Amino acid sequence: MPIDPAHAALLIIDVQNYRVRAEVACDLGYLVNLVTDACTTTSADRHERSLIGIRGYCRQRTTDAVVAEITALTGPC
């Protein structure tokens, strides 16, 4: 099954990329979903600060929450 770019997830590694990529995608009209425990940066503090800085640009969910949401929509595998 091909991946629809509108639903593709980004694994964002650098704190600056968190904000830049979320803002650009949001500005293009995408509903941005950031999986908070599937990205990282150089420290836990920097990670938390970057998540706070982009709250208005994306939905932030944990992996478990995303899996639960998808399962609720599609049913279990």
N, CA, C and O atoms as a printed pandas DataFrame, in Angstrom:
     atom_number atom_name residue_name chain_id  residue_number  x_coord  y_coord  z_coord
0              1         N          MET        A               1    0.847   -1.182    0.000
1              2        CA          MET        A               1    0.000    0.000    0.000
2              3         C          MET        A               1    0.885    1.236    0.000
3              4         O          MET        A               1    1.703    1.389    0.907
4              5         N          PRO        A               2    0.756    2.120   -0.977
5              6        CA          PRO        A               2    1.594    3.321   -1.018
6              7         C          PRO        A               2    1.256    4.273    0.130
7              8         O          PRO        A               2    0.124    4.310    0.613
8              9         N          ILE        A               3    2.244    5.030    0.548
9             10        CA          ILE        A               3    2.049    5.996    1.626
10            11         C          ILE        A               3    1.607    7.316    1.020
11            12         O          ILE        A               3    2.274    7.862    0.141
12            13         N          ASP        A               4    0.492    7.818    1.489
13            14        CA          ASP        A               4   -0.010    9.122    1.073
14            15         C          ASP        A               4    0.841   10.189    1.770
15            16         O          ASP        A               4    0.898   10.208    2.999
16            17         N          PRO        A               5    1.497   11.070    1.023
17            18        CA          PRO        A               5    2.340   12.086    1.652
18            19         C          PRO        A               5    1.602   12.932    2.684
19            20         O          PRO        A               5    2.225   13.439    3.617
20            21         N          ALA        A               6    0.305   13.092    2.537
21            22        CA          ALA        A               6   -0.455   13.888    3.495
22            23         C          ALA        A               6   -0.535   13.208    4.850
23            24         O          ALA        A               6   -0.842   13.856    5.850
24            25         N          HIS        A               7   -0.265   11.916    4.896
25            26        CA          HIS        A               7   -0.357   11.178    6.155
26            27         C          HIS        A               7    0.993   10.614    6.587
27            28         O          HIS        A               7    1.065    9.827    7.531
28            29         N          ALA        A               8    2.042   11.008    5.913
29            30        CA          ALA        A               8    3.374   10.505    6.244
30            31         C          ALA        A               8    3.850   11.113    7.554
31            32         O          ALA        A               8    3.575   12.276    7.846
32            33         N          ALA        A               9    4.555   10.330    8.325
33            34        CA          ALA        A               9    5.107   10.804    9.595
34            35         C          ALA        A               9    6.559   11.207    9.397
35            36         O          ALA        A               9    7.271   10.622    8.581
36            37         N          LEU        A              10    6.986   12.193   10.136
37            38        CA          LEU        A              10    8.370   12.638   10.092
38            39         C          LEU        A              10    9.061   12.230   11.383
39            40         O          LEU        A              10    8.548   12.474   12.475
40            41         N          LEU        A              11   10.211   11.616   11.256
41            42        CA          LEU        A              11   11.037   11.368   12.426
42            43         C          LEU        A              11   12.003   12.529   12.503
43            44         O          LEU        A              11   12.951   12.618   11.723
44            45         N          ILE        A              12   11.761   13.401   13.432
45            46        CA          ILE        A              12   12.515   14.641   13.514
46            47         C          ILE        A              12   13.546   14.517   14.638
47            48         O          ILE        A              12   13.193   14.206   15.775
48            49         N          ILE        A              13   14.794   14.756   14.323
49            50        CA          ILE        A              13   15.857   14.489   15.281
50            51         C          ILE        A              13   16.394   15.753   15.946
51            52         O          ILE        A              13   16.749   15.704   17.124
52            53         N          ASP        A              14   16.465   16.839   15.269
53            54        CA          ASP        A              14   17.048   18.051   15.842
54            55         C          ASP        A              14   15.968   19.009   16.302
55            56         O          ASP        A              14   14.935   19.140   15.645
56            57         N          VAL        A              15   16.189   19.677   17.415
57            58        CA          VAL        A              15   15.203   20.577   18.001
58            59         C          VAL        A              15   14.753   21.653   17.014
59            60         O          VAL        A              15   13.568   21.986   16.977
60            61         N          GLN        A              16   15.654   22.198   16.226
61            62        CA          GLN        A              16   15.273   23.224   15.258
62            63         C          GLN        A              16   14.345   22.645   14.202
63            64         O          GLN        A              16   13.428   23.327   13.744
64            65         N          ASN        A              17   14.570   21.410   13.813
65            66        CA          ASN        A              17   13.722   20.772   12.818
66            67         C          ASN        A              17   12.311   20.530   13.334
67            68         O          ASN        A              17   11.365   20.576   12.548
68            69         N          TYR        A              18   12.137   20.273   14.632
69            70        CA          TYR        A              18   10.795   20.119   15.195
70            71         C          TYR        A              18    9.923   21.274   14.723
71            72         O          TYR        A              18    8.872   21.091   14.110
72            73         N          ARG        A              19   10.409   22.470   15.038
73            74        CA          ARG        A              19    9.621   23.667   14.786
74            75         C          ARG        A              19    9.497   23.976   13.305
75            76         O          ARG        A              19    8.395   24.237   12.821
76            77         N          VAL        A              20   10.590   23.951   12.588
77            78        CA          VAL        A              20   10.580   24.320   11.173
78            79         C          VAL        A              20    9.665   23.401   10.380
79            80         O          VAL        A              20    8.820   23.883    9.625
80            81         N          ARG        A              21    9.809   22.107   10.531
81            82        CA          ARG        A              21    9.000   21.175    9.750
82            83         C          ARG        A              21    7.532   21.230   10.151
83            84         O          ARG        A              21    6.661   21.151    9.285
84            85         N          ALA        A              22    7.239   21.362   11.424
85            86        CA          ALA        A              22    5.848   21.462   11.857
86            87         C          ALA        A              22    5.206   22.736   11.326
87            88         O          ALA        A              22    4.066   22.710   10.863
88            89         N          GLU        A              23    5.928   23.847   11.389
89            90        CA          GLU        A              23    5.382   25.117   10.897
90            91         C          GLU        A              23    5.131   25.076    9.401
91            92         O          GLU        A              23    4.079   25.519    8.940
92            93         N          VAL        A              24    6.074   24.556    8.638
93            94        CA          VAL        A              24    5.925   24.494    7.180
94            95         C          VAL        A              24    4.741   23.616    6.808
95            96         O          VAL        A              24    3.915   24.011    5.984
96            97         N          ALA        A              25    4.646   22.440    7.396
97            98        CA          ALA        A              25    3.537   21.531    7.093
98            99         C          ALA        A              25    2.199   22.165    7.481
99           100         O          ALA        A              25    1.220   22.056    6.743
100          101         N          CYS        A              26    2.161   22.819    8.627
101          102        CA          CYS        A              26    0.936   23.493    9.072
102          103         C          CYS        A              26    0.554   24.607    8.111
103          104         O          CYS        A              26   -0.612   24.745    7.741
104          105         N          ASP        A              27    1.540   25.399    7.710
105          106        CA          ASP        A              27    1.289   26.490    6.761
106          107         C          ASP        A              27    0.779   25.974    5.417
107          108         O          ASP        A              27    0.047   26.676    4.720
108          109         N          LEU        A              28    1.160   24.759    5.053
109          110        CA          LEU        A              28    0.697   24.154    3.800
110          111         C          LEU        A              28   -0.683   23.517    3.934
111          112         O          LEU        A              28   -1.229   22.996    2.961
112          113         N          GLY        A              29   -1.245   23.561    5.141
113          114        CA          GLY        A              29   -2.592   23.057    5.352
114          115         C          GLY        A              29   -2.684   21.636    5.862
115          116         O          GLY        A              29   -3.778   21.075    5.928
116          117         N          TYR        A              30   -1.553   21.038    6.225
117          118        CA          TYR        A              30   -1.574   19.678    6.758
118          119         C          TYR        A              30   -1.915   19.686    8.242
119          120         O          TYR        A              30   -1.562   20.623    8.957
120          121         N          LEU        A              31   -2.597   18.652    8.702
121          122        CA          LEU        A              31   -2.790   18.428   10.123
122          123         C          LEU        A              31   -1.547   17.670   10.587
123          124         O          LEU        A              31   -1.368   16.496   10.266
124          125         N          VAL        A              32   -0.707   18.345   11.333
125          126        CA          VAL        A              32    0.574   17.776   11.744
126          127         C          VAL        A              32    0.393   17.014   13.047
127          128         O          VAL        A              32   -0.164   17.529   14.016
128          129         N          ASN        A              33    0.876   15.779   13.049
129          130        CA          ASN        A              33    0.856   14.947   14.239
130          131         C          ASN        A              33    2.290   14.626   14.610
131          132         O          ASN        A              33    3.005   13.998   13.829
132          133         N          LEU        A              34    2.717   15.042   15.776
133          134        CA          LEU        A              34    4.066   14.768   16.249
134          135         C          LEU        A              34    3.984   13.687   17.313
135          136         O          LEU        A              34    3.305   13.854   18.326
136          137         N          VAL        A              35    4.667   12.591   17.084
137          138        CA          VAL        A              35    4.700   11.493   18.055
138          139         C          VAL        A              35    5.856   11.797   19.006
139          140         O          VAL        A              35    7.026   11.613   18.669
140          141         N          THR        A              36    5.504   12.262   20.186
141          142        CA          THR        A              36    6.483   12.848   21.104
142          143         C          THR        A              36    7.543   11.870   21.596
143          144         O          THR        A              36    8.672   12.277   21.869
144          145         N          ASP        A              37    7.208   10.614   21.713
145          146        CA          ASP        A              37    8.203    9.655   22.188
146          147         C          ASP        A              37    8.887    8.917   21.038
147          148         O          ASP        A              37    9.560    7.909   21.252
148          149         N          ALA        A              38    8.711    9.426   19.820
149          150        CA          ALA        A              38    9.369    8.838   18.644
150          151         C          ALA        A              38   10.334    9.824   18.001
151          152         O          ALA        A              38   10.756    9.632   16.860
152          153         N          CYS        A              39   10.681   10.871   18.727
153          154        CA          CYS        A              39   11.678   11.819   18.245
154          155         C          CYS        A              39   12.543   12.208   19.429
155          156         O          CYS        A              39   12.158   12.024   20.583
156          157         N          THR        A              40   13.697   12.740   19.135
157          158        CA          THR        A              40   14.636   13.052   20.206
158          159         C          THR        A              40   15.518   14.231   19.827
159          160         O          THR        A              40   15.503   14.706   18.692
160          161         N          THR        A              41   16.267   14.677   20.785
161          162        CA          THR        A              41   17.277   15.700   20.560
162          163         C          THR        A              41   18.415   15.459   21.542
163          164         O          THR        A              41   18.540   14.354   22.070
164          165         N          THR        A              42   19.237   16.453   21.798
165          166        CA          THR        A              42   20.455   16.230   22.574
166          167         C          THR        A              42   20.240   16.051   24.072
167          168         O          THR        A              42   21.119   15.528   24.756
168          169         N          SER        A              43   19.086   16.473   24.599
169          170        CA          SER        A              43   18.811   16.293   26.026
170          171         C          SER        A              43   17.309   16.262   26.255
171          172         O          SER        A              43   16.535   16.736   25.423
172          173         N          ALA        A              44   16.906   15.710   27.374
173          174        CA          ALA        A              44   15.479   15.653   27.716
174          175         C          ALA        A              44   14.907   17.066   27.874
175          176         O          ALA        A              44   13.781   17.335   27.456
176          177         N          ASP        A              45   15.686   17.959   28.477
177          178        CA          ASP        A              45   15.224   19.335   28.660
178          179         C          ASP        A              45   15.005   20.029   27.321
179          180         O          ASP        A              45   13.990   20.698   27.124
180          181         N          ARG        A              46   15.935   19.874   26.420
181          182        CA          ARG        A              46   15.808   20.490   25.088
182          183         C          ARG        A              46   14.604   19.910   24.336
183          184         O          ARG        A              46   13.889   20.635   23.643
184          185         N          HIS        A              47   14.390   18.611   24.477
185          186        CA          HIS        A              47   13.240   17.947   23.859
186          187         C          HIS        A              47   11.938   18.556   24.386
187          188         O          HIS        A              47   11.060   18.916   23.601
188          189         N          GLU        A              48   11.813   18.672   25.702
189          190        CA          GLU        A              48   10.594   19.233   26.296
190          191         C          GLU        A              48   10.380   20.684   25.879
191          192         O          GLU        A              48    9.255   21.078   25.573
192          193         N          ARG        A              49   11.439   21.476   25.866
193          194        CA          ARG        A              49   11.304   22.879   25.457
194          195         C          ARG        A              49   10.869   22.999   23.999
195          196         O          ARG        A              49   10.083   23.881   23.651
196          197         N          SER        A              50   11.381   22.113   23.154
197          198        CA          SER        A              50   11.007   22.177   21.741
198          199         C          SER        A              50    9.542   21.795   21.546
199          200         O          SER        A              50    8.854   22.379   20.709
200          201         N          LEU        A              51    9.061   20.816   22.316
201          202        CA          LEU        A              51    7.649   20.428   22.231
202          203         C          LEU        A              51    6.744   21.565   22.683
203          204         O          LEU        A              51    5.698   21.808   22.081
204          205         N          ILE        A              52    7.138   22.251   23.728
205          206        CA          ILE        A              52    6.366   23.399   24.216
206          207         C          ILE        A              52    6.335   24.494   23.149
207          208         O          ILE        A              52    5.305   25.139   22.949
208          209         N          GLY        A              53    7.449   24.702   22.471
209          210        CA          GLY        A              53    7.550   25.771   21.485
210          211         C          GLY        A              53    6.695   25.583   20.247
211          212         O          GLY        A              53    6.409   26.555   19.547
212          213         N          ILE        A              54    6.281   24.360   19.959
213          214        CA          ILE        A              54    5.499   24.125   18.739
214          215         C          ILE        A              54    4.083   23.637   19.011
215          216         O          ILE        A              54    3.432   23.105   18.112
216          217         N          ARG        A              55    3.604   23.807   20.218
217          218        CA          ARG        A              55    2.257   23.331   20.567
218          219         C          ARG        A              55    1.183   23.800   19.594
219          220         O          ARG        A              55    0.302   23.019   19.236
220          221         N          GLY        A              56    1.233   25.021   19.170
221          222        CA          GLY        A              56    0.193   25.563   18.309
222          223         C          GLY        A              56    0.245   25.072   16.867
223          224         O          GLY        A              56   -0.685   25.311   16.096
224          225         N          TYR        A              57    1.311   24.395   16.503
225          226        CA          TYR        A              57    1.473   23.947   15.126
226          227         C          TYR        A              57    1.125   22.482   14.898
227          228         O          TYR        A              57    0.974   22.057   13.752
228          229         N          CYS        A              58    0.996   21.704   15.968
229          230        CA          CYS        A              58    0.776   20.273   15.752
230          231         C          CYS        A              58    0.083   19.629   16.947
231          232         O          CYS        A              58    0.150   20.108   18.079
232          233         N          ARG        A              59   -0.592   18.507   16.633
233          234        CA          ARG        A              59   -1.107   17.644   17.695
234          235         C          ARG        A              59    0.063   16.837   18.209
235          236         O          ARG        A              59    0.848   16.310   17.420
236          237         N          GLN        A              60    0.190   16.733   19.494
237          238        CA          GLN        A              60    1.271   15.961   20.078
238          239         C          GLN        A              60    0.681   14.763   20.809
239          240         O          GLN        A              60   -0.144   14.905   21.711
240          241         N          ARG        A              61    1.124   13.579   20.395
241          242        CA          ARG        A              61    0.613   12.336   20.960
242          243         C          ARG        A              61    1.773   11.375   21.183
243          244         O          ARG        A              61    2.797   11.457   20.505
244          245         N          THR        A              62    1.606   10.470   22.131
245          246        CA          THR        A              62    2.581    9.404   22.331
246          247         C          THR        A              62    2.313    8.292   21.320
247          248         O          THR        A              62    1.260    8.254   20.685
248          249         N          THR        A              63    3.274    7.396   21.183
249          250        CA          THR        A              63    3.104    6.259   20.281
250          251         C          THR        A              63    1.865    5.461   20.658
251          252         O          THR        A              63    1.074    5.105   19.785
252          253         N          ASP        A              64    1.683    5.175   21.941
253          254        CA          ASP        A              64    0.520    4.402   22.389
254          255         C          ASP        A              64   -0.794    5.090   22.015
255          256         O          ASP        A              64   -1.748    4.428   21.606
256          257         N          ALA        A              65   -0.842    6.402   22.154
257          258        CA          ALA        A              65   -2.057    7.136   21.813
258          259         C          ALA        A              65   -2.336    7.080   20.313
259          260         O          ALA        A              65   -3.489    6.946   19.904
260          261         N          VAL        A              66   -1.297    7.181   19.495
261          262        CA          VAL        A              66   -1.471    7.111   18.043
262          263         C          VAL        A              66   -1.939    5.722   17.629
263          264         O          VAL        A              66   -2.851    5.596   16.812
264          265         N          VAL        A              67   -1.330    4.684   18.181
265          266        CA          VAL        A              67   -1.736    3.312   17.866
266          267         C          VAL        A              67   -3.190    3.085   18.273
267          268         O          VAL        A              67   -3.955    2.476   17.526
268          269         N          ALA        A              68   -3.569    3.565   19.436
269          270        CA          ALA        A              68   -4.958    3.426   19.890
270          271         C          ALA        A              68   -5.924    4.154   18.969
271          272         O          ALA        A              68   -7.003    3.642   18.671
272          273         N          GLU        A              69   -5.549    5.332   18.521
273          274        CA          GLU        A              69   -6.391    6.119   17.616
274          275         C          GLU        A              69   -6.562    5.408   16.268
275          276         O          GLU        A              69   -7.670    5.330   15.737
276          277         N          ILE        A              70   -5.475    4.902   15.733
277          278        CA          ILE        A              70   -5.551    4.176   14.452
278          279         C          ILE        A              70   -6.367    2.897   14.595
279          280         O          ILE        A              70   -7.176    2.570   13.726
280          281         N          THR        A              71   -6.154    2.177   15.689
281          282        CA          THR        A              71   -6.902    0.944   15.935
282          283         C          THR        A              71   -8.392    1.224   16.068
283          284         O          THR        A              71   -9.218    0.448   15.586
284          285         N          ALA        A              72   -8.736    2.323   16.718
285          286        CA          ALA        A              72  -10.155    2.678   16.866
286          287         C          ALA        A              72  -10.799    2.982   15.513
287          288         O          ALA        A              72  -11.988    2.733   15.318
288          289         N          LEU        A              73  -10.016    3.517   14.588
289          290        CA          LEU        A              73  -10.537    3.853   13.266
290          291         C          LEU        A              73  -10.563    2.666   12.306
291          292         O          LEU        A              73  -11.452    2.570   11.459
292          293         N          THR        A              74   -9.597    1.769   12.436
293          294        CA          THR        A              74   -9.452    0.691   11.459
294          295         C          THR        A              74   -9.728   -0.688   12.000
295          296         O          THR        A              74   -9.894   -1.634   11.231
296          297         N          GLY        A              75   -9.780   -0.821   13.316
297          298        CA          GLY        A              75   -9.912   -2.146   13.927
298          299         C          GLY        A              75   -8.534   -2.765   14.108
299          300         O          GLY        A              75   -7.557   -2.321   13.504
300          301         N          PRO        A              76   -8.466   -3.805   14.953
301          302        CA          PRO        A              76   -7.169   -4.447   15.184
302          303         C          PRO        A              76   -6.662   -5.163   13.957
303          304         O          PRO        A              76   -7.443   -5.565   13.094
304          305         N          CYS        A              77   -5.336   -5.326   13.877
305          306        CA          CYS        A              77   -4.702   -6.000   12.728
306          307         C          CYS        A              77   -5.082   -7.465   12.675
307          308         O          CYS        A              77   -4.642   -8.185   11.779
